[in-house]
Each structure stands twice: as C-alpha cells, then as structure tokens.
Amino acid sequence: MLSQLFTVTPRPVSLPSEVARENTSRSTGGNPVRAANIISFDIEEHHRIEAAAGVSCSDELKAEYSARMESATRRLLDQLAGAGVTGTFFVVGEIARTHPQLVRDIHSAGHEVAAHSWDHRRVHQFTPESFREDLRTSKDALEQIIGEAVCGFRAPTFSITRETGWAVDVLAECGFEYDSSIFPVRHDRYGIPDAPRGPFLARGREREMLELPPLTYRLAGLNLPVAGGGYFRLFPLAMMRAGLRQMARSEPPQVGMLYFHPWEFDPDQPRLPLKRLARWRTYVGIHRTAERLSRILSGFTFRRAIDVVRDLRTSGLELPHFRVG
C-alpha cells in the first residue's frame, strides 16, 4: 500500500517568495525533498476536446487535426529542448497506433510518457469493468512503443470526481503509480473543491492512489485554477507565477503541476463549429501561448512527474489521505 511509504510527519519549512533552483524541503526522516514544479502536456487531437463532444467533424478535418497535433507537439519538444526542460506527456492511447514515431521521439528526448485513456472519453462514460479495459489497452499500447512501464495517468477533462471515485481502485489494480486527474476547484465539468492542493493519497472504495493535483492559487478562501489550459490563455501570466510561488511557500511537499495541450500552440488551425461560450473558452488567448510558455520555462525549473513521485516515496513525508469514492 502506498500509505505505508509515507510514515513520518513533515516539519513545516519557510521558502523565499521566488522558486529557487536548488531549494530542498526537509522531512524528519528519509531523504530531502526538493520544491518541485512539473510541466505536463495532454496529447490529443483538437477534435477530441470536451467542448467538441457531439460536434460533427469530417474525416478530412480529423486528418488535418491529427497532422497538426504532431506538428505542434514537435514544436513543443523543440521548445523544451531549447530550455533544457523535461516533462511528462499524457498521451491518448490511439496515438501510439497512429503516430508511433512521435511517441518514440517524446520518450527518446527524455520525457516521461504517461497514459491519457485510449480515445479521450471522460470517466463518466465507463463502468469499472470497461474503464479497466480502456486503461489496460492504452497502457499496453504505449508500453509496446517505448519499451518501459507507463506509470502515470490523467483522465480526460479531469473526470475523476466524487461520482467516479471508483476509478481510483481501478487505476491501482492496473498498476499505475500515480494519477493527476483530481482538480481541487469548482467547475461546471470537473473538480473536487475540497481536495488537497498538494500531493495526497486519494482513497477509493478499497484502494489508494498517489494524486498529483493541478496547480491552484489560494485567494480569499477559494482555489483559483492557474495550472494551464484556458486559465493559462485567459488569466495574466502573473497568476500562474503567483500560484507556483505560493506552492513553493506551502508545507512540504511543494509540488506545482502545470498542464498544456498541443492544439493550444497552433493559432492557425481550423476552428471547430462551437457555441459562443465554448468557442471563447477554447480559443481565447491562443495567439500568445508560445511566448508565455517561453517565459515560464525561463523563470522556473521543472521535473518529470515520475521523478517527483519516486522522490516522495523515499522522503519520509506523510501525505494527507482524502476519500474520493
């Protein structure tokens, strides 16, 4: 059980107002834990996004989005290489079949390949049995490409919620080491607002799973979502920076999880025929994402999720337990 790995109560530490590159947080036992930021990317074609659910999309347009997904991902790989940063790529399993070389190149560049379901369906559309099959299929497809274990998972649209808490048990059964699907915010599509903001042990019905929630900024008793996606495009960049710095000042372990999508860095892609609010949510700020990402990469250090997870295992830090299901 993961809970047996975290057995020593942490000692609070004070960190400076900016994220220092070599800061460490000390526990009362085990190894030092560095304040860690994680940069992650959810790799799916643009027509798979939740806002487009039910939208008719021709085979020709799907093919174009598929090609543009690969091009945008390769530009991100170049940008990360230029900054000397490695991160975690949550990849839809079907992409291992349609773009195997892209998955190989992500892995060979030193990035972690993690799972993002087989075809980007929300967990709400599954039963525990069908979800188990989806996980095993996508995990196996990615592992066959990269030649090593896939350890992490992120549900499409952060769709592990109170209603789908049973998914924690299934993830543990399928051998995943960590999850990054529970967003501690209020939102019309996802979120568990009272979940911990830092790493915690998510409890399902019978099992536990190490959870790495996306970054939030605590203000006036509310968790503001500042981890990426539409928030990265809409809010001033200072909000994401403030969230990272606030997390670095919190009690250990201080882990700031960011997330982005390749289509968010492709301002010239064909627009989906979305309703007005969904269209605004999807495309707001898309012309400034590449420059904003460069500023984040130059201002903070980042690690792969799996490296942070393995540090946590040996840290001696006791993580909070939180019942989801």
C-alpha positions in Angstrom: 0.0 0.0 0.0 1.2 3.5 -0.8 0.2 4.7 2.6 2.9 2.6 4.1 5.5 4.6 2.2 4.6 7.9 3.9 5.0 7.4 7.6 6.8 10.4 9.1 5.1 13.7 9.9 6.6 16.6 7.9 8.2 19.6 9.6 7.0 22.9 8.0 9.6 25.0 6.3 9.8 28.5 5.0 10.8 29.2 1.4 11.6 32.5 -0.2 9.0 34.3 -2.3 10.5 33.1 -5.5 11.1 29.5 -6.6 14.9 28.8 -6.1 16.5 26.3 -8.3 18.2 24.3 -5.6 15.8 24.6 -2.7 15.0 21.5 -0.7 12.4 20.7 2.0 13.4 18.6 4.9 11.4 15.9 6.5 12.1 14.4 9.9 13.3 11.2 8.2 14.1 9.8 4.8 15.7 11.9 2.0 15.4 15.6 1.3 12.5 16.7 -1.0 13.1 19.5 -3.4 10.4 22.0 -4.1 9.3 20.7 -7.5 7.4 22.0 -10.4 6.1 19.6 -13.1 5.3 20.5 -16.6 2.9 18.2 -18.4 1.2 18.0 -21.8 -2.0 16.2 -22.7 -1.5 14.8 -26.2 -4.7 14.5 -28.2 -6.1 15.8 -31.5 -8.1 19.0 -31.3 -11.4 17.4 -32.3 -11.3 15.2 -29.2 -11.7 18.1 -26.7 -14.7 18.0 -24.4 -16.1 21.2 -25.8 -16.4 19.4 -29.2 -18.4 16.5 -27.8 -21.3 15.9 -30.1 -19.9 18.2 -32.8 -19.8 16.7 -36.3 -16.3 16.6 -37.7 -15.5 15.3 -41.2 -12.8 12.7 -41.8 -10.8 15.2 -43.7 -10.8 17.7 -40.8 -9.9 14.9 -38.3 -6.9 14.0 -40.5 -5.8 17.6 -40.6 -6.1 17.9 -36.8 -4.1 14.7 -36.4 -1.3 16.1 -38.6 -1.4 19.4 -36.8 -1.2 17.6 -33.4 2.0 16.0 -34.4 3.5 19.2 -35.8 2.5 21.2 -32.7 3.9 18.5 -30.4 7.2 18.5 -32.2 7.4 22.3 -31.9 6.9 21.9 -28.1 9.6 19.2 -28.0 12.0 21.7 -29.7 11.0 24.5 -27.3 11.5 22.2 -24.3 14.9 21.0 -25.6 16.0 24.6 -26.1 15.1 25.4 -22.5 16.8 22.2 -21.2 13.5 21.0 -19.7 12.0 17.5 -19.5 8.3 16.9 -18.6 5.5 14.4 -18.6 3.4 13.7 -21.7 0.0 12.2 -21.1 -0.7 10.5 -24.4 -4.0 9.2 -25.8 -3.5 5.5 -26.5 -4.7 5.6 -30.1 -1.9 8.0 -30.9 0.5 5.1 -30.2 -1.1 3.3 -33.1 -1.5 6.3 -35.5 1.7 8.2 -34.6 4.1 5.6 -33.1 7.3 7.6 -34.1 6.0 10.7 -32.3 5.6 8.7 -29.1 9.1 7.2 -29.5 10.6 10.6 -30.0 8.9 12.0 -26.9 10.4 9.2 -24.9 13.8 9.3 -26.6 14.0 13.1 -25.8 14.0 12.1 -22.1 10.3 13.0 -21.3 8.0 10.7 -19.4 5.2 9.0 -21.4 2.1 8.6 -19.3 -1.5 7.5 -20.2 -4.4 9.7 -21.1 -7.1 7.0 -21.9 -7.5 5.1 -25.2 -9.7 7.6 -27.1 -10.2 10.6 -24.7 -13.6 9.7 -23.2 -14.5 11.0 -19.8 -14.5 8.5 -16.9 -18.3 9.1 -16.5 -18.8 7.2 -19.7 -17.4 4.0 -18.3 -18.2 1.3 -15.8 -15.4 0.0 -13.7 -15.1 -3.0 -16.0 -15.0 -1.0 -19.2 -12.6 1.5 -17.6 -10.3 -1.2 -16.6 -10.2 -2.5 -20.2 -9.6 1.1 -21.5 -6.7 1.5 -19.1 -5.1 -1.8 -20.0 -5.4 -1.2 -23.7 -3.9 2.3 -23.6 -1.2 1.4 -21.2 -0.1 -1.6 -23.2 -0.1 0.3 -26.5 2.2 3.0 -25.1 4.5 0.5 -23.3 4.9 -1.5 -26.5 6.2 1.7 -28.2 8.5 3.0 -25.5 9.7 -0.4 -24.1 9.2 0.5 -20.5 6.4 0.8 -17.9 3.8 3.6 -18.1 3.3 4.7 -14.5 1.1 7.8 -14.6 -2.5 8.6 -15.7 -4.6 11.6 -16.3 -8.3 11.3 -17.1 -9.7 13.4 -20.0 -11.3 16.6 -18.7 -10.0 15.8 -15.1 -13.0 13.5 -14.9 -12.2 11.7 -11.7 -14.7 13.3 -9.4 -16.9 12.3 -6.5 -19.2 10.5 -8.9 -16.3 8.5 -10.4 -14.2 7.9 -7.3 -14.3 4.2 -8.1 -11.7 4.9 -10.8 -9.0 5.2 -8.0 -9.4 1.5 -7.3 -9.2 0.5 -11.0 -6.1 2.6 -11.5 -4.4 0.9 -8.6 -5.5 -2.5 -9.9 -3.9 -1.7 -13.3 -0.5 -1.0 -11.8 -0.3 2.8 -12.1 1.9 4.6 -9.6 0.2 7.9 -9.6 -2.7 9.9 -11.0 -3.2 13.6 -12.0 -6.9 13.8 -12.6 -8.4 15.5 -9.5 -8.6 19.3 -9.8 -9.3 20.9 -6.4 -11.6 23.6 -7.9 -15.3 24.3 -8.7 -16.1 23.9 -12.4 -19.1 23.0 -14.4 -17.3 20.0 -15.9 -15.0 18.7 -13.2 -13.4 19.3 -9.9 -13.5 18.3 -6.2 -13.0 21.7 -4.5 -12.2 20.4 -1.0 -9.5 18.0 -2.2 -5.9 18.8 -1.0 -4.0 21.3 -3.2 -0.7 19.4 -2.9 0.2 15.7 -3.4 -2.1 13.4 -1.4 -3.3 9.8 -1.2 -6.7 9.5 -2.9 -8.9 6.8 -1.4 -11.3 4.9 -3.5 -13.6 2.2 -2.2 -10.8 -0.2 -1.2 -7.5 1.1 -2.6 -5.4 4.3 -2.6 -3.5 6.1 -5.3 -0.9 8.9 -5.1 -2.5 12.0 -6.6 -0.7 15.0 -8.1 -3.4 17.7 -8.5 -3.0 20.6 -11.0 -1.8 23.9 -9.5 -4.2 26.3 -7.8 -3.8 29.7 -6.2 -5.4 30.1 -2.8 -7.1 33.5 -2.5 -9.9 34.7 -0.1 -10.7 31.1 0.8 -11.1 29.9 -2.8 -8.8 27.8 -5.0 -8.3 29.6 -8.3 -7.3 27.3 -11.2 -3.9 28.6 -12.6 -2.3 25.3 -13.8 -2.7 25.8 -17.6 -5.3 25.2 -20.3 -7.8 28.0 -20.7 -6.6 29.6 -17.5 -3.1 30.0 -18.9 -4.6 31.7 -22.0 -7.1 33.9 -20.2 -5.5 35.0 -16.9 -2.5 37.3 -16.7 0.7 35.2 -16.6 1.3 36.6 -13.1 -1.4 34.3 -11.9 0.4 31.2 -12.8 3.7 32.6 -11.4 1.9 33.5 -8.2 0.5 30.0 -7.9 3.9 28.4 -8.3 5.5 30.8 -5.8 2.6 30.2 -3.3 3.0 26.4 -3.6 6.8 26.8 -3.0 6.0 28.5 0.3 3.5 25.8 1.5 4.2 22.9 3.8 6.1 20.0 2.2 5.9 18.6 -0.3 5.6 21.7 -2.5 4.7 20.4 -6.0 3.3 22.7 -8.7 1.7 20.7 -11.6 1.1 22.6 -14.9 -0.6 21.2 -18.0 -1.0 22.2 -21.6 -2.2 20.8 -25.0 -0.5 20.9 -28.4 -3.6 22.5 -30.1 -3.2 25.5 -27.7 0.0 26.3 -29.5 -1.5 26.2 -33.0 -3.3 29.5 -33.6 -3.7 28.9 -37.4 -5.7 25.6 -37.0 -9.2 25.4 -38.4 -11.8 26.5 -35.8 -14.4 24.0 -34.6 -18.0 25.0 -35.0 -18.6 25.5 -31.3 -21.3 27.5 -29.5 -20.3 31.0 -28.4 -19.2 30.3 -24.9 -17.4 27.1 -25.8 -15.7 28.9 -28.7 -14.5 31.7 -26.5 -13.2 29.2 -23.8 -11.4 27.2 -26.4 -9.7 29.9 -28.4 -9.2 32.9 -26.1 -5.5 33.9 -25.9 -4.3 31.2 -28.3 -2.0 33.6 -30.2 0.2 34.3 -27.1 0.7 30.8 -25.7 4.2 30.1 -27.2 5.7 33.3 -25.9 4.1 32.8 -22.5 5.4 29.3 -22.3 8.9 30.5 -23.0 8.6 33.0 -20.1 7.5 30.2 -17.7 10.3 27.9 -18.9 12.9 30.5 -18.3 11.6 31.6 -14.9 11.1 28.2 -13.2 12.6 24.8 -13.1 10.6 21.7 -13.9 10.9 17.9 -13.5 9.1 14.9 -14.7 6.1 13.7 -12.6 7.6 10.2 -12.2 10.8 11.6 -10.7 8.9 13.6 -8.2 6.8 10.6 -7.3 9.8 8.5 -6.6 11.4 11.2 -4.5 8.2 11.3 -2.5 8.4 7.6 -1.8 11.8 7.9 -0.1 11.2 11.2 1.5 9.7 10.2 4.9 6.9 12.7 4.3 3.4 11.7 5.4 0.8 12.7 2.8 -2.8 13.5 3.6 -5.5 10.9 2.9 -8.6 12.1 1.1 -11.6 9.9 0.3 -12.8 10.3 -3.3 -15.2 7.4 -3.7 
